[in-house]
Amino acid sequence: MVIPATAVFAGLATAIALSVLGWVLWPLWRGRQWQWAAGVLALGVAGLALYRVVGTPDALQAEVRANPQSLDEAMAQLEAELQRNPDQPEGWALLARSQAALGNAAAARDSYARAVELAPGVPDLLVDAAEARAVADPQRRFDATAVEWLHRALATQPGHQRATWFLGVSQRQSRQPAEAAETWASLLGVVDAATARSLRVQIDEARAEAGLEPLPAASTTAAAADAGKTAATAAATANALTVKVALDPAFAERVRLRGDATVFVIARIPDGPPMPVAVERRTLADLPLEVVLDDADSPMPTQKLSALQEVEVFARVSASGSANRSEGDLQSAPVRVTLPATAPIELLIAP
């Protein structure tokens, strides 16, 4: 039996088209294997029938040339699929993550919002969507919608760590430091000791803003463990950063600064939320100093230095004792660092 050439061309075209479609849209079809298999069969038969009526080999070559050659093209196909079939929360979430990765914060915010409309009870999705709204905001603030989503995530999954952290951030942004401190304190019993140590710094700052005493000292065992942290052990942590900080000597000669003024050495995500991913607190009297920032210095339970590819590092002399910038603070020029860093980062605090 001789198979007609037209049938061969048609079968090849259908296979190529389905391969491309499957590669681009597979995340949308996860969990729908039976529907997907049925769709493949139906598309194959329909493609063959359509080709027998109107197809040509030249048209097949044009179809091959339409294969996506980049992430932008793949995203365009994904967007087109979502325009045809918009009731797919996984697709909108996938699109949002891709847009965020490309730096399009506003588009990511809107795509996450569509996903939440379709799947309003998924905690991780709600938290991602809330974070996207904050990243897209010029002031990096969690607005009322974002806060409502965080509360909904916590109602669905009590103790959700990222939701708890971001809720505390939103409370502090809203000048509710006592509430923020209480929210963050609920994480102390569920995070590891190193994260808890850094988290206590944020809690004590919030408590100080509220006029409250610092938290009671950590247990002797925990304090001893913290004291045992050395630069050598910290340097073994993935993406650990050695940072050298000095005060401009000419400026130091002209003005008198209190030796007990607080100095923060901070690493954060470039162009991202203002919250640090690693922070160490020292005093002006310690300058010049050298510190090692690593995962143990992260105040965010779910955001670690070791997971990042790039950070912005700077040092700040805080008049208020808070890591949040305020009037009268002195700050070094920020330095963007690709991780892992191969040399110490040098910062100079100057007016």
C-alpha positions in Angstrom: 0.0 0.0 0.0 1.4 3.4 -1.0 0.8 6.2 1.4 -0.1 9.4 -0.5 2.5 12.2 -0.2 -0.2 14.6 0.9 -1.0 12.3 3.9 2.7 12.2 4.8 3.0 16.0 4.7 -0.2 16.4 6.7 0.9 13.9 9.4 4.3 15.6 9.7 2.7 19.0 10.0 0.3 17.8 12.6 3.1 16.2 14.6 5.3 19.4 14.5 2.5 21.7 15.4 1.4 19.5 18.4 5.0 19.1 19.6 5.4 22.9 19.7 2.0 23.4 21.3 2.8 20.8 23.9 6.2 22.4 24.7 4.7 25.8 25.2 1.5 25.0 26.9 2.3 21.8 28.9 2.0 23.6 32.2 -1.6 24.5 31.4 -2.4 20.9 30.8 -0.9 19.3 33.9 -3.5 17.3 35.7 -5.6 17.1 32.6 -3.8 14.2 30.8 -6.9 12.5 29.5 -8.3 15.7 28.1 -4.9 16.4 26.5 -4.7 13.0 24.9 -8.1 13.3 23.5 -7.2 16.7 22.2 -4.1 15.4 20.5 -6.1 12.7 18.7 -8.8 15.1 17.7 -6.3 17.7 16.4 -4.5 15.0 14.5 -7.6 13.8 12.7 -8.8 17.4 12.1 -5.4 18.5 10.8 -5.2 15.6 8.3 -8.8 16.3 7.1 -8.2 20.0 6.7 -5.0 19.5 4.8 -6.6 17.0 2.4 -9.0 19.8 1.5 -6.9 23.0 1.4 -3.3 22.2 2.4 0.0 22.5 0.4 3.6 21.5 1.3 4.6 25.2 1.1 2.2 26.0 3.9 3.7 23.3 6.0 7.1 25.0 5.8 5.6 28.3 6.9 4.1 26.5 9.9 7.6 25.1 10.9 9.0 28.6 10.7 6.4 29.8 13.2 8.0 27.7 16.0 8.9 29.8 19.0 12.6 30.7 19.0 12.7 32.6 22.3 11.0 33.1 25.6 9.2 36.2 24.3 7.7 34.2 21.4 6.7 31.4 23.8 5.1 33.9 26.1 3.2 35.4 23.1 1.8 31.9 22.3 0.9 31.5 25.9 -0.9 34.8 25.9 -2.7 33.9 22.8 -3.8 30.6 24.3 -5.1 32.5 27.4 -7.0 34.8 25.2 -8.8 31.8 23.6 -9.2 29.9 26.9 -8.9 32.4 29.8 -10.3 30.2 32.6 -6.9 28.7 33.4 -5.4 29.9 36.7 -2.2 27.8 36.2 -1.7 29.6 32.8 -2.1 33.1 34.3 0.3 32.2 37.1 2.8 30.9 34.7 2.5 34.0 32.6 2.9 36.2 35.7 6.1 34.4 36.8 7.5 34.8 33.3 6.6 38.5 33.2 8.1 39.0 36.6 11.3 37.3 35.5 11.5 39.7 32.6 11.1 42.7 34.9 7.5 43.6 33.8 6.2 44.1 37.3 2.9 45.7 36.3 2.0 43.0 33.8 2.9 40.3 36.4 0.6 42.0 39.0 -2.3 42.0 36.5 -1.7 38.4 35.5 -1.6 37.2 39.1 -4.8 39.1 39.7 -6.5 37.1 36.9 -5.1 33.9 38.4 -6.5 34.8 41.9 -9.9 35.5 40.4 -10.0 32.0 39.0 -8.4 30.3 42.1 -9.2 32.4 45.1 -8.4 29.8 47.7 -4.8 28.8 46.9 -2.5 30.2 49.6 0.8 30.2 47.7 -0.9 31.9 44.7 -2.5 34.5 47.0 0.9 35.3 48.6 2.7 35.5 45.2 -0.1 37.9 43.9 0.2 40.1 47.0 4.0 40.3 46.7 3.6 41.2 43.0 1.3 44.1 43.9 4.0 45.4 46.3 6.8 45.0 43.8 4.7 46.9 41.2 3.9 49.7 43.6 6.3 52.7 43.3 6.6 52.8 47.1 6.8 49.0 47.3 3.8 49.1 49.6 1.2 46.3 50.2 -2.1 47.9 49.3 -5.5 47.0 50.7 -6.1 44.3 48.1 -2.7 42.7 48.8 -3.3 42.7 52.5 -6.7 41.1 52.0 -5.1 38.3 50.0 -2.5 37.8 52.8 -5.3 37.4 55.3 -7.1 35.0 53.0 -4.0 32.9 52.6 -3.5 32.7 56.4 -7.2 31.9 56.9 -6.8 29.0 54.5 -3.3 27.9 55.7 -2.6 29.2 59.2 1.0 29.8 59.9 2.0 30.3 56.2 5.4 31.7 56.7 5.7 34.1 53.7 2.1 35.3 54.3 3.0 36.0 57.9 6.2 37.8 57.0 4.6 40.0 54.4 1.6 40.8 56.7 4.1 42.1 59.3 5.8 44.2 56.6 2.4 45.7 55.6 1.6 46.4 59.2 4.9 48.2 59.7 4.4 50.1 56.5 1.0 51.2 57.9 2.7 52.5 61.1 1.5 49.6 63.2 4.8 48.5 64.6 3.3 46.7 67.7 1.1 44.6 65.5 4.0 43.9 63.1 6.2 42.8 66.0 3.5 40.5 67.2 2.9 39.0 63.8 6.6 38.3 63.2 7.0 36.9 66.7 4.7 34.1 65.7 7.4 32.9 63.3 10.1 32.5 66.0 9.0 29.1 67.0 8.9 27.6 63.5 12.0 29.0 61.8 15.6 27.7 62.3 17.8 29.3 64.9 19.8 31.4 62.5 16.7 32.9 60.9 15.2 33.5 64.3 18.2 35.5 65.4 17.9 37.8 62.4 14.2 38.0 62.8 14.5 39.2 66.4 16.4 42.2 65.1 13.4 43.2 63.0 11.0 42.5 65.9 13.0 44.6 68.4 13.1 47.5 66.0 9.3 47.3 65.5 8.9 47.1 69.3 11.1 50.1 69.8 9.0 52.1 67.3 6.0 51.1 69.4 7.6 52.2 72.6 7.9 48.6 73.8 10.8 46.8 75.5 12.9 44.4 73.4 12.0 40.8 73.5 13.5 38.8 76.4 16.9 37.5 75.7 17.2 34.2 73.8 18.1 31.1 75.8 21.6 30.6 76.9 22.0 27.7 74.4 20.8 29.8 71.5 23.0 32.7 72.5 26.0 30.5 72.7 25.2 29.1 69.3 25.0 32.6 67.9 28.2 33.7 69.6 29.9 30.7 68.0 29.3 32.0 64.5 32.6 33.1 62.9 33.6 34.6 59.6 35.1 31.2 58.6 31.9 29.3 59.1 29.8 32.0 57.5 32.1 32.1 54.5 31.2 28.4 53.9 27.6 29.4 53.3 26.6 29.7 49.6 26.7 33.2 48.3 28.2 34.6 51.5 29.4 38.2 51.1 32.4 39.7 52.8 31.7 43.4 53.3 34.1 46.1 54.5 32.6 49.3 55.8 34.4 52.6 56.5 33.4 56.2 57.4 34.7 59.0 55.2 37.6 60.3 57.3 37.3 63.9 56.0 33.6 63.9 56.9 34.4 62.4 60.3 36.8 65.2 61.1 34.2 67.9 60.3 31.4 66.5 62.4 30.9 64.6 65.6 28.8 61.5 65.5 27.8 59.4 68.5 29.8 56.3 68.8 26.8 54.3 69.7 24.9 55.3 66.6 23.5 52.3 64.8 25.2 51.0 61.6 23.3 48.6 59.3 25.1 46.6 56.7 22.3 45.5 54.2 21.9 43.3 51.2 18.6 43.5 49.3 17.2 42.5 45.9 18.0 45.2 43.2 14.8 47.0 42.1 12.8 44.8 44.4 11.0 45.1 47.7 12.8 47.3 50.3 13.0 44.5 52.8 16.6 43.3 53.3 17.6 39.7 52.4 20.5 40.0 54.8 21.4 42.5 57.5 23.9 42.9 60.3 23.6 45.6 63.0 26.7 47.2 64.5 27.7 50.6 66.0 29.6 53.6 64.6 32.4 52.9 67.1 33.0 49.6 65.3 34.0 51.3 62.1 36.0 50.5 60.1 34.6 47.0 60.2 34.4 43.8 58.2 31.3 41.6 58.3 30.1 38.5 56.5 26.5 38.4 55.3 25.0 35.0 54.7 21.7 33.1 55.2 22.0 33.4 58.9 21.5 37.2 58.5 18.3 36.9 56.6 15.2 38.4 58.3 12.9 36.8 55.8 12.2 33.1 56.5 11.6 32.4 52.8 14.1 34.7 51.1 17.7 33.6 51.5 20.9 35.1 50.1 22.0 31.7 48.9 19.0 31.5 46.5 19.8 34.8 44.7 22.0 35.7 41.7 22.4 39.4 42.3 22.0 41.7 45.3 22.5 45.4 46.1 24.8 46.1 49.1 25.1 49.2 51.2 25.7 50.5 54.7 23.6 53.0 56.6 24.2 55.0 59.8 20.7 55.3 61.3 19.8 58.2 63.6 16.6 56.4 64.7 18.1 52.9 65.2 15.8 51.5 62.5 16.8 49.7 59.4 14.2 51.7 57.5 15.7 54.9 56.0 14.7 58.1 57.7 15.7 61.8 57.5 19.2 62.4 58.8 20.6 59.0 58.0 23.9 58.6 56.2 24.3 55.9 53.6 27.0 54.6 51.4 26.6 54.4 47.6 24.9 51.0 46.8 26.9 48.4 45.0 25.4 45.8 42.8 27.0 42.4 43.3 26.7 39.3 41.1 26.7 36.2 43.3 28.8 34.4 44.3 31.2 37.3 44.9 34.9 36.6 44.5 36.2 39.6 46.4 35.2 41.7 49.5 32.7 44.5 48.9 34.1 47.9 50.0 31.6 50.5 51.2 32.3 54.1 52.2 29.7 56.0 54.3 29.8 59.7 53.3 27.3 62.5 53.1 
